Amino acid sequence: MSTSENIIELIDVKKVFDDETIAVDCFNLQVKKGEFVTFLGPSGCGKTTTLRMIAGFELPTSGKILLNGEDISNLPPNKRPVNTVFQKYALFPHLNVYENIAFGLRLKKVENTYQNKDGATYTKKEKLTKSEIDKKVKKALEIVDLEGFEKRSVSTLSGGQQQRIAIARAIVNEPEILLLDEPLGALDLKMRKEMQIELKKMHKKLGITFIYVTHDQEEALTMSDKIVVINDGDIQQIGTPTEIYNEPVNTFVADFIGESNIFNGAVVGKLQVKFCGATFDCLDDYEINQLVDVVVRPEDIKICKPDEGQLKGKVISSVFKGVHYEITVERGKFEIVIQSTVTAPVGSTIGMRIEPDGIHLMEKVYTVNKYHGEITKTNTVKFGDGEFECDVTKLYPSSHLDEEGYLITATGEKIDLTGVEVDVEVDTHDISMSDDMDVGGACGNIISMIYKGDHYRYIVRTEENEEDYVLSCPDLWNTGDFVSIIIPKEKIKLALKQPGESE
């Protein structure tokens, strides 16, 4: 028997559905016994699909799922020591509370050991006795703090109480792992907050492993021992709530977890970074002249007198949020959000101070779009599920096109470029979007947007081969918008593909 402290391990797990949609891609995760692990991410990111694969409702296309070191990838759900609680409680309306919880126990068979008259032992599978069922149901009700509710009709219970019954029904079978798929999604805000605390208490009482799915960052930060941030079928970051919040590894995590100011920056000295037109001391050590993304949480910006701050700007809004004011400040072309217990009048000029430990630097991931392309017979270039006008003479110095469209090199050689493979580069600032599908070279849906102080960074994904265009734009679009991609021909950089260059 395995002595590993990991109860569940996912190794290179991938799930591709029949329409060739990749829901989960190369998922690697270790869950320790007794941990409260939360899968956190936007709708459609693959978190529920991953949970269903652990439960056995979906089978991985490739990779392995290990339980206590044993491969259970193809094991049916009823053979796994796992129970699932869903957002829709799925209680039986015709049964009272007691019978809802006892339902699974009445079907369950356990192995009992007996001794015959000759002294030999044998095992026999038998249903639980009435007293055994009664004892287990009452214990489950005690854990969810609903003792005395046995005879109540489930239709008379509040949403929070119904959810507790659903949890009691799941834990009464004493699973090694409890899977919870957005179980609080149907509750109102106050009840949801109360249930977050109750779930954490239940986890402590039971001592079993919880794997929880949510898109609510507050739920994840409140309850989890470990958070797995997922986007687009990939794990973005794994860590404790404190690590995820204070040390995000990329702009997606920084933007998704809590409020963030995200700026383009450049390292200008040892532990010094420049952004928003000013230079700041920081704690992250990067090479000088390296471009970085800078994350500053709104609560880490302190308001001061205009001449005492590293930055100063004009207050354009101040909104009371209950425990703090959310203040938006305009500094040149940048907008900076501050959370403060004291307000500042709209129209006033304030100073802003940011201490080194309030500045988090991350290596810039998206600076240029790179594609493999092919020149067409009309001397356009195909790449990224689209076709764009380009200047093919950039491929050969001092070349030109003749009247028939053939390329003439500096030495007079005539070349037909049809089908020639090229490498394509386009800067993120050189791409724009339109809602007119006839003006662009490619079309797709906006799948991501992040505000970066003076512009938005968008990712547009095509439908055919799911090619991505990353672009910077000052205008506000909506996630999900279907847009066309516009790239001026002079902004498309071309290079001949080198022999043996990999795709």
C-alpha positions as CSV (number, residue, x, y, z in Angstrom):
1,M,0.0,0.0,0.0
2,S,1.2,3.5,-0.9
3,T,2.6,5.6,1.9
4,S,2.4,8.8,-0.1
5,E,0.9,11.8,1.7
6,N,-0.9,12.6,-1.6
7,I,-4.4,11.3,-1.8
8,I,-5.0,12.4,-5.4
9,E,-2.5,13.0,-8.2
10,L,-3.2,14.2,-11.7
11,I,-0.4,13.5,-14.1
12,D,-0.5,15.2,-17.6
13,V,-4.3,14.9,-17.6
14,K,-5.9,16.1,-20.8
15,K,-9.6,16.2,-21.8
16,V,-10.7,16.7,-25.4
17,F,-14.4,16.5,-26.2
18,D,-15.9,15.1,-29.4
19,D,-16.0,18.5,-31.1
20,E,-12.2,18.6,-30.6
21,T,-12.5,21.3,-27.9
22,I,-9.6,21.0,-25.4
23,A,-11.3,21.5,-22.0
24,V,-8.2,20.6,-19.9
25,D,-4.6,20.5,-21.1
26,C,-1.6,18.9,-19.4
27,F,-3.0,19.3,-15.9
28,N,-0.6,18.3,-13.2
29,L,-1.6,18.5,-9.5
30,Q,-1.0,16.8,-6.1
31,V,-3.6,17.0,-3.4
32,K,-2.5,16.0,0.2
33,K,-4.7,14.0,2.5
34,G,-7.0,16.3,4.5
35,E,-6.3,19.4,2.4
36,F,-9.0,21.9,1.4
37,V,-8.1,22.6,-2.3
38,T,-10.1,25.0,-4.4
39,F,-10.2,25.1,-8.2
40,L,-10.7,28.8,-9.0
41,G,-11.2,30.3,-12.5
42,P,-13.7,31.9,-14.8
43,S,-16.7,30.0,-16.4
44,G,-15.5,27.6,-19.0
45,C,-11.9,27.4,-17.8
46,G,-12.0,23.6,-17.2
47,K,-12.4,23.4,-13.4
48,T,-15.7,21.5,-13.4
49,T,-14.4,19.1,-16.1
50,T,-11.4,18.4,-13.9
51,L,-13.6,17.7,-10.9
52,R,-15.8,15.4,-13.0
53,M,-12.7,13.4,-14.0
54,I,-11.7,13.0,-10.4
55,A,-15.3,11.8,-9.6
56,G,-15.3,9.4,-12.6
57,F,-18.2,11.1,-14.5
58,E,-15.7,12.0,-17.3
59,L,-12.7,10.0,-18.4
60,P,-9.4,11.7,-19.3
61,T,-8.4,11.6,-23.0
62,S,-4.8,11.1,-21.8
63,G,-2.8,11.2,-18.6
64,K,-3.4,9.5,-15.3
65,I,-5.4,10.1,-12.1
66,L,-3.9,8.4,-9.1
67,L,-5.7,7.7,-5.8
68,N,-3.3,6.8,-3.0
69,G,-0.8,5.9,-5.7
70,E,-3.2,3.6,-7.6
71,D,-4.3,4.5,-11.2
72,I,-8.1,5.1,-11.2
73,S,-8.3,6.9,-14.5
74,N,-10.9,4.4,-15.9
75,L,-12.5,3.3,-12.7
76,P,-16.4,4.0,-12.6
77,P,-17.7,6.5,-10.1
78,N,-19.3,3.9,-7.8
79,K,-15.9,2.3,-7.3
80,R,-14.2,5.5,-6.1
81,P,-14.2,6.6,-2.4
82,V,-15.5,10.0,-3.6
83,N,-18.8,11.8,-3.2
84,T,-19.9,15.0,-5.0
85,V,-22.1,17.9,-3.9
86,F,-23.5,19.9,-6.8
87,Q,-24.8,23.5,-7.1
88,K,-28.3,22.1,-7.6
89,Y,-28.9,20.1,-4.4
90,A,-30.7,17.2,-6.2
91,L,-32.7,16.3,-3.0
92,F,-35.7,14.0,-3.3
93,P,-38.7,16.2,-2.7
94,H,-40.9,13.2,-1.7
95,L,-38.6,12.1,1.1
96,N,-38.0,13.8,4.4
97,V,-34.6,14.9,5.7
98,Y,-33.8,11.6,7.3
99,E,-34.7,9.5,4.2
100,N,-32.8,11.8,1.9
101,I,-29.6,11.3,3.9
102,A,-30.3,7.6,4.5
103,F,-31.0,6.9,0.8
104,G,-27.5,5.9,-0.2
105,L,-26.9,3.9,3.0
106,R,-30.0,1.7,2.3
107,L,-28.4,0.7,-1.0
108,K,-24.9,0.3,0.4
109,K,-23.4,-3.2,1.1
110,V,-20.5,-3.8,3.5
111,E,-18.3,-6.8,4.0
112,N,-18.9,-8.5,7.4
113,T,-16.6,-11.3,8.6
114,Y,-18.1,-14.4,10.3
115,Q,-16.8,-17.6,11.8
116,N,-18.5,-21.0,11.0
117,K,-18.9,-23.9,13.4
118,D,-15.6,-25.3,12.3
119,G,-13.8,-22.1,13.3
120,A,-13.1,-21.0,9.7
121,T,-13.7,-17.3,8.9
122,Y,-15.6,-16.1,5.8
123,T,-16.9,-12.7,4.6
124,K,-20.3,-11.8,3.4
125,K,-21.7,-8.6,1.8
126,E,-24.7,-7.4,3.7
127,K,-26.8,-4.3,3.8
128,L,-26.5,-2.0,6.8
129,T,-28.8,-2.6,9.8
130,K,-31.5,-0.1,10.7
131,S,-29.5,0.9,13.9
132,E,-26.3,1.4,11.8
133,I,-28.1,3.6,9.4
134,D,-29.7,5.6,12.2
135,K,-26.4,6.1,13.9
136,K,-24.7,7.4,10.7
137,V,-27.6,9.7,9.7
138,K,-27.7,11.3,13.2
139,K,-23.9,11.8,13.1
140,A,-24.1,13.5,9.7
141,L,-26.9,15.8,10.9
142,E,-24.8,16.7,13.9
143,I,-21.8,17.6,11.6
144,V,-24.0,19.9,9.5
145,D,-25.6,21.3,12.7
146,L,-29.2,20.2,11.8
147,E,-30.0,17.8,14.6
148,G,-33.7,17.4,15.2
149,F,-34.6,18.0,11.5
150,E,-35.0,14.4,10.7
151,K,-38.8,14.5,10.0
152,R,-38.9,17.8,8.2
153,S,-39.9,18.0,4.6
154,V,-37.0,19.3,2.5
155,S,-39.4,21.7,0.7
156,T,-39.8,23.6,4.1
157,L,-36.0,24.2,4.4
158,S,-34.1,27.4,3.4
159,G,-31.6,27.2,0.7
160,G,-28.7,27.1,3.2
161,Q,-30.4,24.2,5.1
162,Q,-31.0,22.3,1.9
163,Q,-27.4,22.7,1.0
164,R,-26.4,21.3,4.4
165,I,-28.7,18.3,3.8
166,A,-27.0,17.7,0.4
167,I,-23.6,17.8,2.2
168,A,-24.8,15.5,4.9
169,R,-26.0,13.0,2.3
170,A,-22.5,13.1,0.7
171,I,-20.5,12.7,3.9
172,V,-22.8,10.0,5.4
173,N,-21.0,7.4,3.2
174,E,-17.7,8.4,4.8
175,P,-15.8,9.2,1.5
176,E,-12.1,9.8,1.5
177,I,-12.7,12.8,-0.7
178,L,-15.6,15.3,-0.9
179,L,-16.0,17.1,-4.2
180,L,-18.0,20.3,-4.2
181,D,-19.0,21.9,-7.5
182,E,-20.0,25.5,-6.8
183,P,-22.3,24.4,-4.0
184,L,-23.1,27.9,-2.7
185,G,-23.9,29.4,-6.1
186,A,-27.7,29.4,-5.5
187,L,-27.5,31.1,-2.1
188,D,-27.9,34.8,-1.4
189,L,-24.8,36.8,-0.4
190,K,-25.3,36.7,3.4
191,M,-26.1,33.0,3.4
192,R,-23.1,32.3,1.2
193,K,-20.8,34.0,3.6
194,E,-22.2,32.1,6.5
195,M,-21.9,28.8,4.6
196,Q,-18.3,29.5,3.8
197,I,-17.5,29.5,7.5
198,E,-19.6,26.5,8.1
199,L,-17.9,24.5,5.3
200,K,-14.5,25.3,6.8
201,K,-15.7,24.1,10.2
202,M,-17.1,20.9,8.6
203,H,-13.8,20.3,6.9
204,K,-12.0,20.6,10.2
205,K,-14.4,18.2,12.0
206,L,-14.3,15.5,9.3
207,G,-10.6,15.7,8.5
208,I,-11.1,14.4,5.0
209,T,-10.0,16.0,1.7
210,F,-12.2,18.7,0.2
211,I,-11.8,19.7,-3.5
212,Y,-14.0,22.7,-4.2
213,V,-14.9,24.4,-7.5
214,T,-15.8,28.1,-7.6
215,H,-15.4,31.2,-9.7
216,D,-15.8,33.4,-6.6
217,Q,-12.4,34.6,-5.4
218,E,-13.7,35.5,-1.9
219,E,-14.8,31.9,-1.4
220,A,-11.4,30.6,-2.4
221,L,-9.5,33.0,-0.2
222,T,-11.8,32.4,2.8
223,M,-11.8,28.6,2.9
224,S,-8.8,27.1,1.1
225,D,-5.5,25.6,2.3
226,K,-4.5,25.6,-1.4
227,I,-5.8,27.4,-4.4
228,V,-5.4,26.2,-8.0
229,V,-6.0,29.1,-10.4
230,I,-7.1,27.8,-13.8
231,N,-7.7,29.6,-17.1
232,D,-8.3,28.2,-20.5
233,G,-7.8,24.6,-19.4
234,D,-4.3,25.3,-17.9
235,I,-3.1,25.8,-14.3
236,Q,-1.9,29.4,-13.9
237,Q,-0.7,29.2,-10.3
238,I,-0.9,26.9,-7.3
239,G,-0.4,28.3,-3.8
240,T,-1.9,29.3,-0.5
241,P,-4.4,32.2,-0.5
242,T,-1.7,34.5,0.8
243,E,0.8,33.5,-1.9
244,I,-1.8,33.8,-4.7
245,Y,-2.9,37.2,-3.5
246,N,0.5,38.7,-2.7
247,E,2.7,37.0,-5.3
248,P,0.6,36.5,-8.5
249,V,2.8,34.9,-11.2
250,N,1.1,36.6,-14.2
251,T,-1.3,39.4,-15.0
252,F,-4.3,37.0,-15.3
253,V,-3.9,35.9,-11.7
254,A,-3.3,39.4,-10.5
255,D,-6.4,40.6,-12.3
256,F,-8.6,37.7,-11.3
257,I,-7.7,37.6,-7.6
258,G,-8.8,40.8,-5.9
259,E,-8.5,44.3,-7.3
260,S,-5.2,45.3,-9.0
261,N,-3.6,48.2,-10.8
262,I,-1.5,46.7,-13.6
263,F,1.0,48.8,-15.5
264,N,3.6,48.4,-18.2
265,G,7.0,49.0,-16.6
266,A,10.8,48.8,-17.2
267,V,13.6,48.0,-14.8
268,V,15.9,51.1,-14.7
269,G,18.3,50.1,-11.9
270,K,19.1,47.7,-9.2
271,L,15.7,47.1,-7.5
272,Q,14.2,50.0,-9.3
273,V,11.3,50.1,-11.7
274,K,9.8,52.9,-13.8
275,F,6.0,53.1,-14.5
276,C,3.4,55.8,-14.7
277,G,6.3,58.2,-15.5
278,A,8.0,57.8,-12.2
279,T,10.8,55.6,-10.7
280,F,10.1,53.5,-7.6
281,D,12.2,51.2,-5.3
282,C,11.0,47.6,-5.4
283,L,11.9,44.2,-4.0
284,D,11.9,42.1,-7.1
285,D,15.3,41.7,-8.8
286,Y,15.2,41.8,-12.6
287,E,17.8,42.7,-15.2
288,I,18.2,46.4,-16.0
289,N,16.2,47.4,-19.1
290,Q,13.9,44.4,-18.8
291,L,10.3,45.1,-19.6
292,V,7.9,44.0,-16.9
293,D,4.3,44.0,-15.8
294,V,3.8,46.0,-12.5
295,V,1.1,45.0,-10.1
296,V,0.0,47.4,-7.3
297,R,-2.9,46.5,-5.1
298,P,-5.3,49.5,-4.5
299,E,-4.9,49.2,-0.7
300,D,-1.1,49.5,-1.0
301,I,-1.3,53.1,-2.4
302,K,-1.3,55.7,0.4
303,I,-2.8,59.2,-0.1
304,C,-0.6,62.1,0.9
305,K,0.0,65.8,0.1
306,P,0.8,66.4,-3.6
307,D,4.4,67.4,-3.0
308,E,5.0,64.4,-0.7
309,G,4.1,61.6,-3.1
310,Q,6.1,59.8,-5.8
311,L,3.0,60.4,-8.0
312,K,0.3,63.0,-8.0
313,G,-3.0,63.2,-9.8
314,K,-6.5,64.5,-10.0
315,V,-9.4,62.6,-8.2
316,I,-12.1,61.8,-10.8
317,S,-14.3,59.6,-8.6
318,S,-14.7,58.5,-5.0
319,V,-17.2,55.7,-4.1
320,F,-17.9,54.5,-0.6
321,K,-17.8,50.6,-0.5
322,G,-18.7,50.0,3.1
323,V,-15.3,49.5,4.7
324,H,-13.3,51.7,2.4
325,Y,-13.6,54.3,-0.3
326,E,-12.6,53.4,-3.9
327,I,-10.9,56.4,-5.3
328,T,-9.9,56.7,-9.0
329,V,-7.1,59.2,-9.8
330,E,-6.1,60.5,-13.2
331,R,-2.4,61.0,-13.8
332,G,-1.9,62.1,-17.4
333,K,-3.1,59.2,-19.5
334,F,-3.1,56.7,-16.6
335,E,-6.0,55.9,-14.2
336,I,-5.0,54.6,-10.8
337,V,-7.4,53.0,-8.3
338,I,-6.9,53.5,-4.6
339,Q,-8.7,51.9,-1.6
340,S,-8.6,54.0,1.5
341,T,-10.5,54.5,4.7
342,V,-10.4,58.2,4.1
343,T,-11.9,59.9,1.0
344,A,-10.5,62.6,-1.2
345,P,-12.8,65.2,-2.9
346,V,-13.5,64.8,-6.6
347,G,-11.5,67.3,-8.5
348,S,-8.8,67.7,-5.9
349,T,-5.1,66.9,-6.5
350,I,-3.5,64.4,-4.3
351,G,-0.1,62.7,-3.8
352,M,0.3,58.9,-3.9
353,R,3.0,56.9,-2.1
354,I,3.8,53.3,-2.8
355,E,6.3,51.4,-0.6
356,P,8.7,48.8,-2.1
357,D,6.8,45.9,-0.7
358,G,3.6,47.1,-2.4
359,I,5.1,46.8,-5.8
360,H,5.1,43.3,-7.5
361,L,7.0,42.8,-10.8
362,M,6.3,40.0,-13.3
363,E,8.1,39.1,-16.5
364,K,6.1,40.5,-19.4
365,V,4.7,37.6,-21.4
366,Y,2.9,39.3,-24.2
367,T,5.1,41.8,-26.2
368,V,4.9,40.4,-29.7
369,N,2.6,38.0,-31.6
370,K,4.6,35.3,-33.5
371,Y,3.1,33.0,-36.1
372,H,4.1,30.6,-38.9
373,G,2.7,31.8,-42.2
374,E,2.6,31.2,-45.9
375,I,2.8,33.6,-48.9
376,T,-0.1,33.4,-51.3
377,K,-0.2,33.8,-55.1
378,T,-1.4,37.3,-54.6
379,N,1.5,38.2,-52.3
380,T,-0.6,38.3,-49.2
381,V,0.4,36.3,-46.1
382,K,-1.8,33.7,-44.4
383,F,-1.4,33.2,-40.7
384,G,-3.4,32.9,-37.5
385,D,-6.5,31.6,-39.4
386,G,-6.5,34.8,-41.5
387,E,-5.0,36.5,-44.6
388,F,-3.4,39.9,-44.6
389,E,-1.8,42.3,-47.0
390,C,2.0,42.5,-46.5
391,D,5.2,43.8,-48.0
392,V,6.9,40.7,-49.4
393,T,9.9,42.7,-50.6
394,K,11.0,42.7,-46.9
395,L,12.0,39.1,-47.4
396,Y,14.8,40.0,-49.8
397,P,16.8,43.3,-49.4
398,S,16.6,45.7,-52.3
399,S,14.0,43.6,-54.1
400,H,10.9,44.7,-55.9
401,L,7.8,43.3,-57.6
402,D,7.4,43.2,-61.4
403,E,4.1,43.9,-63.2
404,E,3.1,40.3,-62.9
405,G,3.6,40.1,-59.2
406,Y,6.9,38.1,-59.2
407,L,9.6,39.2,-56.8
408,I,12.8,40.4,-58.5
409,T,15.9,40.3,-56.2
410,A,18.8,42.7,-56.2
411,T,20.7,40.4,-58.5
412,G,17.8,40.2,-61.0
413,E,16.6,36.7,-59.9
414,K,12.8,36.2,-60.5
415,I,11.0,34.4,-57.7
416,D,7.5,33.1,-57.4
417,L,6.7,33.4,-53.7
418,T,3.5,31.3,-53.8
419,G,3.6,28.8,-50.9
420,V,6.8,30.1,-49.4
421,E,6.8,29.6,-45.6
422,V,7.6,32.6,-43.4
423,D,7.9,33.6,-39.8
424,V,5.5,36.5,-38.9
425,E,5.8,38.9,-36.0
426,V,3.3,41.7,-35.1
427,D,3.7,43.9,-32.1
428,T,0.7,44.0,-29.7
429,H,0.3,47.8,-30.2
430,D,0.1,47.3,-34.0
431,I,-3.2,45.4,-34.0
432,S,-6.7,46.9,-33.8
433,M,-10.2,45.6,-33.8
434,S,-13.5,46.4,-35.6
435,D,-17.1,45.1,-35.5
436,D,-17.1,45.3,-39.3
437,M,-16.1,41.8,-40.4
438,D,-15.2,42.9,-43.9
439,V,-12.3,45.2,-42.9
440,G,-10.1,42.7,-41.1
441,G,-7.9,39.8,-42.2
442,A,-9.1,37.5,-39.4
443,C,-12.1,37.2,-37.0
444,G,-12.5,35.9,-33.5
445,N,-14.0,36.3,-30.1
446,I,-12.5,38.4,-27.3
447,I,-11.6,35.8,-24.6
448,S,-9.6,38.0,-22.2
449,M,-9.3,41.6,-21.2
450,I,-7.1,43.3,-18.6
451,Y,-6.9,47.0,-17.9
452,K,-3.3,48.3,-17.6
453,G,-3.7,51.9,-16.4
454,D,-3.9,53.6,-19.8
455,H,-5.1,50.8,-22.1
456,Y,-6.7,47.4,-22.2
457,R,-4.9,44.2,-23.2
458,Y,-7.1,41.9,-25.2
459,I,-6.8,38.4,-26.4
460,V,-8.9,37.5,-29.5
461,R,-9.2,33.8,-30.4
462,T,-10.2,32.5,-33.8
463,E,-12.8,29.7,-34.1
464,E,-11.2,27.4,-36.7
465,N,-7.8,26.6,-35.1
466,E,-8.1,28.7,-31.9
467,E,-5.2,31.0,-32.9
468,D,-4.7,34.0,-30.5
469,Y,-4.1,37.6,-31.3
470,V,-2.9,39.7,-28.3
471,L,-3.3,43.4,-28.7
472,S,-3.3,46.7,-26.8
473,C,-6.2,49.1,-27.2
474,P,-7.4,52.2,-25.4
475,D,-11.1,51.4,-26.1
476,L,-13.4,49.3,-24.0
477,W,-14.8,46.1,-25.6
478,N,-16.6,43.2,-23.9
479,T,-15.4,39.7,-23.3
480,G,-17.2,37.5,-25.8
481,D,-17.5,40.2,-28.5
482,F,-16.9,38.9,-32.1
483,V,-14.5,41.2,-33.8
484,S,-12.3,41.4,-36.9
485,I,-8.5,41.9,-36.7
486,I,-6.9,44.7,-38.5
487,I,-3.1,44.9,-39.1
488,P,-1.5,47.5,-41.3
489,K,0.7,45.9,-44.0
490,E,3.8,47.9,-42.9
491,K,3.5,46.6,-39.4
492,I,3.8,42.9,-40.4
493,K,7.4,41.7,-40.0
494,L,8.3,38.8,-42.3
495,A,11.3,36.5,-42.3
496,L,12.0,33.4,-44.5
497,K,11.5,30.3,-42.5
498,Q,14.8,28.5,-41.9
499,P,15.2,24.9,-43.1
500,G,14.4,22.4,-40.3
501,E,12.7,25.1,-38.2
502,S,10.1,23.5,-36.0
503,E,6.4,24.4,-36.1
